[in-house]
Amino acid sequence: MARRERGAETYARRGPIREPYDFVLIVCEGAKTEPTYFTSLKIRYRLSSANIKIMPADGSDPMSIITFAENAASRDNYDRIYCVFDRDEHTNYDAALQRIADSSEGKAGRLIAIT
């Protein structure tokens, strides 16, 4: 039986099978509790830690969280940024939600409020 010659394309590396994951930033108001919670979710659900970054904002009110997220969006190329804050008794809660809705990032679905 004669052996058939194989072409170079037979040995070529196959292309990627999966779609690449989104690069996500989670900005939260707490410095310990929320980052620990989201880190444990990453571990529990075996999510790629290279694609999810969790950062506490400089302040705890919703507007400072959104400002921090907007600055991060201008520096890095995140696919989505989640702003996590409680309603609590923040006087600027509604203004913060409106700021996200009015922003170009918010209209594009890249800046999202989680309350």
Backbone as a ProteinNet text record, in pm:
[ID]
protein_1_A
[PRIMARY]
MARRERGAETYARRGPIREPYDFVLIVCEGAKTEPTYFTSLKIRYRLSSANIKIMPADGSDPMSIITFAENAASRDNYDRIYCVFDRDEHTNYDAALQRIADSSEGKAGRLIAIT
[TERTIARY]
83.7	0	89.9	60.4	142	100.1	196.4	170.8	142.8	36.7	-1.7	73.5	118.7	189.3	88.4	126.2	41.5	94	-0.4	36.3	64.1	119.5	153.3	29	-84.7	-207	-257.6	-217.7	-257.2	-195.4	-76.2	-4.6	-23.9	-98.5	-119.2	-204.1	-176.8	-251.2	-393.8	-487.6	-627.1	-652.8	-756.2	-793.6	-859.4	-889	-951.2	-1091.1	-1125.9	-1256.3	-1358	-1317	-1407.6	-1394.2	-1500.8	-1496.6	-1416.1	-1340.7	-1267	-1364.6	-1326.7	-1409.3	-1401	-1507	-1507.2	-1411.2	-1354.8	-1268.5	-1357.5	-1377.6	-1477.4	-1411.4	-1461.9	-1420.4	-1542	-1524.4	-1628.2	-1576.3	-1644.6	-1607.9	-1709.9	-1662.4	-1753.6	-1716.5	-1811.5	-1789.5	-1706.3	-1713	-1637.4	-1497	-1406	-1266.8	-1239	-1324.5	-1299.3	-1413.2	-1534.4	-1645.2	-1680.2	-1705.7	-1746.2	-1635.6	-1509.3	-1405.8	-1390.3	-1403	-1394.3	-1509.5	-1628.5	-1746.1	-1729	-1689.7	-1674.7	-1557	-1452.2	-1339.5	-1382.3	-1462.9	-1510.6	-1603.9	-1680.2	-1763.8	-1677.5	-1567.7	-1476.7	-1421.3	-1383.9	-1327.2	-1433.5	-1550.5	-1658.9	-1701.1	-1713.9	-1760	-1646	-1523.7	-1404.1	-1395.8	-1414.3	-1405.2	-1260.3	-1226.8	-1089.6	-1056.9	-958.7	-921.1	-847.3	-801.2	-733.9	-833.4	-959.2	-1059.3	-1149.6	-1143.2	-1228.4	-1140.5	-1156	-1079.6	-1177.4	-1149.1	-1234.7	-1157.3	-1216.2	-1147	-1242.8	-1200.1	-1280.6	-1260.4	-1366.6	-1358.2	-1293.6	-1262.2	-1200.1	-1296.9	-1425.1	-1525.8	-1638.2	-1734.1	-1841.2	-1974.9	-1982.6	-2109.8	-2116.9	-2236.7	-2251.6	-2180.2	-2179.6	-2114.2	-1963.7	-1900.6	-1756.1	-1725	-1814.2	-1795.4	-1803.9	-1900.6	-1917.3	-1800.4	-1754.8	-1639	-1515.8	-1495.6	-1384.5	-1397.1	-1518	-1541.3	-1518.9	-1564.1	-1544.2	-1395.8	-1320.4	-1175.5	-1108.1	-1151.5	-1095	-1129.9	-1249.9	-1292.2	-1208.4	-1169.7	-1088.5	-943.8	-895.1	-757.4	-744.2	-837.2	-827.4	-945.9	-929.4	-1032.7	-1116.1	-1207.1	-1295.7	-1417.5	-1463.7	-1585.5	-1709	-1703.5	-1813.1	-1756.6	-1822.3	-1784.6	-1910.5	-1905.8	-2018.4	-1988.1	-2080.8	-2070.5	-2164	-2107	-2185	-2192.6	-2315.9	-2335.4	-2474.5	-2486.8	-2614.2	-2693.8	-2823.2	-2906.8	-2886.5	-2884.5	-2866	-2938.5	-2868.1	-2926.3	-2848.1	-2795.8	-2720.3	-2815.6	-2784.8	-2870.7	-2853.4	-2742.1	-2716.9	-2738.7	-2814.5	-2840.7	-2908.6	-3019.5	-3092.4	-3009.4	-2933.9	-2847.7	-2738.8	-2689.6	-2587.4	-2643.9	-2763.9	-2827.6	-2852.8	-2893.2	-2917.4	-2786.9	-2679	-2548.4	-2503.4	-2527.2	-2493	-2580.2	-2710.1	-2802	-2768.2	-2720.2	-2688.7	-2550.4	-2462.3	-2325.2	-2321.2	-2221.1	-2205.9	-2175.1	-2097.5	-2067.1	-2194.2	-2279.5	-2404.9	-2499.2	-2507.8	-2594.6	-2546.1	-2415.4	-2358.3	-2368.8	-2413	-2425.2	-2294.2	-2195	-2066	-2054	-2129.2	-2127.4	-2263.6	-2262.3	-2386.7	-2388.7	-2503.4	-2520.7	-2582.2	-2523.5	-2576.7	-2606	-2733.2	-2770.4	-2840.5
-115.6	0	124.2	214.5	336.4	439.6	509.7	613.4	746.1	813.1	938.5	1053.8	1147	1264.9	1362	1421.5	1522.2	1661.1	1750.7	1889.2	1965.2	2082.8	2165.7	2207.9	2223.5	2265.1	2159.5	2038.3	1932.3	1954.8	2009.7	2030.5	2171.2	2252.5	2390.2	2391.1	2488.1	2503.5	2549	2489.6	2528.3	2663.9	2730.7	2861.9	2847.5	2960.8	2956.2	2895.8	2822.4	2756.4	2845.3	2912.1	2996.4	3143.1	3214	3359.6	3413	3520.1	3575	3633.8	3626.7	3681	3832.9	3894.1	4038.8	4079.2	4196.3	4255	4343.7	4306	4367.8	4432.5	4551.1	4619.6	4631.8	4597.9	4615.8	4719.3	4833.6	4940.5	4939.3	4927.7	4919	5022	5045.7	5150.3	5103.1	4977.1	4926.3	4885.2	4893.1	4855.4	4710.6	4649.1	4511.9	4417.1	4449.6	4355.7	4322.2	4423.7	4398.4	4332	4379.2	4308.5	4162	4135.3	3996.9	3914.4	3972.7	3903.4	3870	3967.7	3943.3	3850.8	3858	3765.5	3622.4	3603.8	3468.6	3417	3505	3463.3	3419.1	3492.1	3452	3313.3	3287.6	3157.2	3047.9	3075.6	2977	2934	3029.5	2999.3	2984	2979.2	2956.1	3051.7	3179.1	3282.3	3325.9	3368	3409.1	3537.3	3530.6	3649.4	3750.9	3709.1	3802.3	3894.9	3854.5	3932	4013.3	3992.4	4063.2	4134.5	4265.2	4345.4	4409.5	4399.4	4454.2	4564.2	4683.7	4796.7	4875	4910.5	5002.2	5144.9	5223.6	5363.2	5447.8	5571.5	5663.3	5708.5	5709.1	5750.1	5648.9	5671.7	5574.4	5623	5749.1	5794.3	5757.5	5742.4	5696.1	5781.4	5913.3	5999.6	5977.4	5954.9	5930.2	5794.6	5698.3	5567.9	5581.7	5658.9	5677.9	5757.9	5858.9	5936.2	5846.7	5761.8	5667.1	5573.9	5524.7	5432.8	5502.5	5626.4	5700.4	5726.5	5756.5	5775.5	5645.7	5534.8	5404.2	5369.7	5406.2	5378.4	5457.3	5579.1	5659.5	5610.3	5546.7	5496.5	5359.9	5269.5	5131.2	5097	4991.9	4952.2	4837.9	4870.3	4770	4749.7	4625.8	4598.2	4641.4	4620.2	4661.6	4706.2	4806.6	4854.1	4857	4786.8	4782.9	4872.7	4962.9	5050.6	4993.7	4943.6	4878.3	4971.3	5011.2	5095.9	5072.7	5099.7	5086.3	5215	5200.5	5320.7	5396.8	5325.4	5384.2	5518.1	5616.9	5749.7	5851.5	5807.2	5897	5995.8	6123	6225.1	6232.5	6184.6	6193.2	6060.1	5970.3	5838.7	5852.4	5926.5	5942.3	6017.6	6116.6	6191.6	6100.3	6007	5914	5820.8	5770.1	5684.9	5761.8	5886.9	5970.2	6000.4	6020.1	6047	5928	5807.1	5687.4	5679.9	5704.9	5697.3	5799.5	5916.3	6023	6009.2	5931.6	5919.9	5835	5859.6	5780.6	5634.8	5612.9	5476.1	5404.4	5477.6	5419.5	5387.7	5477	5453.6	5335.9	5314.8	5202.2	5070.9	5077.6	4955.9	4911.2	4999.3	4964.7	5005.3	5106.3	5153.4	5119.1	5034.9	4978.6	4998.2	5044.9	5061.6	4934.1	4885.9	4772.5	4824.3	4829	4885.3	4782.2
0	0	0	-88.4	-102	2.9	53.7	153.6	82.2	126.9	64.9	128.9	47.4	97.6	160.1	273.7	338.6	306.1	286.4	257.7	387.3	375.1	491.1	567.3	497.9	566.2	664.8	648.2	740.8	878	880.5	1005.8	1063.5	994.1	1039.9	1167	1250	1375.1	1344.8	1415.1	1396.9	1459.9	1412.6	1465.4	1601.9	1665.8	1798.4	1791.4	1896	1901.4	1971.5	2078.2	2155.6	2117.8	2143.5	2132.3	2250.9	2233.1	2347.4	2450.1	2576.2	2682.5	2684	2738.3	2753.9	2864.7	2851.1	2952.9	3039	3165.1	3252.6	3373.2	3409.5	3530.9	3621.7	3748.7	3849.5	3947.9	3955.1	4046.8	4159.9	4283.3	4397	4502.6	4593.7	4693.9	4811.4	4846	4959.7	4921.5	5017.6	4991.6	5028.2	5110.4	5154	5120.5	5163.5	5152	5007.1	4925.2	4787.4	4704.8	4711.2	4636.2	4678.7	4808.7	4855.9	4800.3	4799.5	4747.7	4599.4	4518.4	4375.3	4345.1	4423.3	4406	4435.2	4538.6	4569.4	4460.5	4397.4	4283.9	4165.4	4140	4032.7	4058.1	4182.9	4217.7	4208.2	4263.2	4267	4127	4037	3901.6	3801.6	3853	3771.6	3653.1	3682.7	3580.8	3565.2	3447.5	3420.6	3496.3	3581.9	3658.5	3571.5	3455.1	3365.5	3297	3289.6	3218.6	3309.5	3439.4	3533.3	3635	3641	3735.8	3833.7	3963.4	4067	4138.5	4142.2	4203.5	4292.3	4412.8	4493.7	4444.4	4447.4	4403.6	4512.7	4478.4	4573.7	4682.1	4652.3	4749.5	4755.1	4844.4	4858.2	4803.3	4759.1	4704.5	4555.9	4500.7	4362.5	4258.5	4276.2	4177	4172.4	4285.9	4285.9	4222.4	4238.1	4174.4	4022.7	3976.4	3832.3	3774.8	3844.4	3799.5	3787.7	3887.8	3885.6	3764.9	3739.5	3627.4	3493	3480.6	3355.8	3329.9	3434.7	3419.4	3377.5	3435.8	3398.5	3254.2	3211.5	3073.7	2973.9	3011.2	2919.4	2914.2	3021.5	3025	2959.7	2989.9	2943	2854	2778.4	2683.1	2740.7	2830.8	2889.4	2799.8	2792.2	2717	2795.8	2927.4	3015.6	3149.2	3207.6	3340.3	3424.8	3535.7	3628.4	3747.8	3777.1	3894.2	4000.5	4108.7	4213.4	4333.7	4368.2	4485.8	4542.8	4672.9	4742.3	4728.6	4741.7	4741.1	4871.2	4982.3	5115.2	5127.1	5174.6	5188.8	5106.5	4996	4908.8	4842.8	4854.7	4795.2	4643.8	4593.2	4449.3	4376.7	4436	4376.2	4239.5	4234.1	4108	4004.8	4048.4	3956.1	3898.6	3978.4	3931.3	3824.4	3846.2	3745.9	3616.5	3630.6	3513	3439.6	3513.3	3451.1	3367.4	3417.7	3339.6	3215.3	3230.9	3117.4	3009.4	3048.7	2953.8	2890.3	2951.1	2899.3	2772.6	2691.9	2569	2601.3	2708.3	2751.3	2798.2	2869.1	2916.9	2802.9	2705	2589.2	2505.7	2505.2	2430.5	2507.8	2633.5	2713.6	2775.5	2779.5	2837	2982.6	3025.7	3164	3223.8	3326.6	3381.4	3530.6	3581.9	3727.2	3784.9	3893.7	3968.7	4108	4144.3	4273.2	4359.3
[MASK]
+++++++++++++++++++++++++++++++++++++++++++++++++++++++++++++++++++++++++++++++++++++++++++++++++++++++++++++++++++

